[in-house]
Amino acid sequence: QVQLVESGGRLVQAGGSLRLSCAASGRTFSSTAMGWFRQAPGKEREFVAAISSWRAVYADSLKGRFTISRDSAKVYLQMNSLKPEDTAVYYCAAGSSIPTIQAKPNYWGQGTQVTVSS
């Protein structure tokens, strides 16, 4: 079992930056792939990025603005040049591999709200 707790979401102006954090506990963190998804109002949840112990992948539309990273206890999402369309609830996810996360994560956090004002 893995427990995920996101933090860092808040209101930010367009063009600004924000870093989200996700603290993971339970299963051995180092062997778990981690990721981020987001869900905007009225839209389906979408993949943002994922990271394993040796590589990271991104949604094509977000490459260059978002960066995922991890340390021994947390996974992070650095978001730069934020746009109003980045407004969403951001969810942390965990799984056995990056493909697992992209298909259907094994675990979800409860989400953190990011609002980008124009």
N, C-alpha and C positions, 0 to 999 in steps of 0.2 A: 504493500500500500504506500502511496505517495501523497503527501499533503502539499498543496501549493497555495501561497499567499502573495498576491500582487500588491504593489504599492507604487506611488509616484504620480498617479493620474491627477490632473488638475486643469484649471482653465489657463490657457496660454494664448498669446496673440499670434496671428499669422506671421510666419517668418521666424518664429522663436524655436527653441529647442526644449526637449524634455527627455528625461531618462526614467524609464520604468524598471522596477525591480521585481523579481519573483523569488521568494524564499521557498526552498524545497526541503522537506523532511520525510523521513521514513526509509524507503528503499535506498540502497547505495547510490548516491547522487552522481558519482563520477561515471557510472555505467549507464546512465539514463540520458536519452536524447531529450532536449527541451525545445520548446517553441513558443511562438506568440501568434495569436489570431486576433481578429477584431470584428466587431459587429456594429455597424452604423444603424440608426433608426430606420426601420422599414426594410432593411436589407439582410441578406443571409450572412452568416459568419464566414469570414474569409481568412485564408492563410496569409501570414505576414512574413515569418522567418522561423528557421529552426537551426539548431546547432547540436552536434555530437561532440565527441572528444577530439575529433580531428578535422571536421569541416562544418561549414555553414551554408545554408541556402536561403534564398529570398524570393518573395514574389517579384516578378519582373518589374511591375509598376513601381516598386518601392526601392529598388536597387539604387544606391548612391545617396539616398536620404536617410535610410534606417540601417542601423548596425546592431547585430545581436552579438553578445559576448557572455562569458560565464567565468565564474571562479569556483572555488571549492564548495561554496554553499548556495550561490545564487546565479540566476540568469538575468541578463539585462537587455533592455532594448533602448538604444540611443536613437532619438528621432530628431532630425534637423530639418530646417526649412519647412516647418509645419504649415499645412494648408487647412482651410475650413473643412475640406472633404476628408481630412484625417480624423475628424470628430467621430468617436466611437467608444464602445466599451472594449477594452483590450484584455484578452484572456491569456493566461499562461497555460501551457500544456506540457505533458510529459508522456514519453513512450519509449519503447525498446529501441527504436531507430528513427532516423529522419523520415524514411518512407512511411513508417507507422504513424508518425505525427501528422504527416501530410494527408494520409488516408482517414485515420480515425484515432486520435490520441487515446491513450489508456486513462489519463487523468486530466482533470481540468481544475483551474482555480476559479474563484468566484467573480473575477473581473475588476478592473479599475477604469473609471470614467476619464476620458481625455476629451476636452472641449477646446477647439481652436476657433477663436473669434476673428472676424475679418476687420 
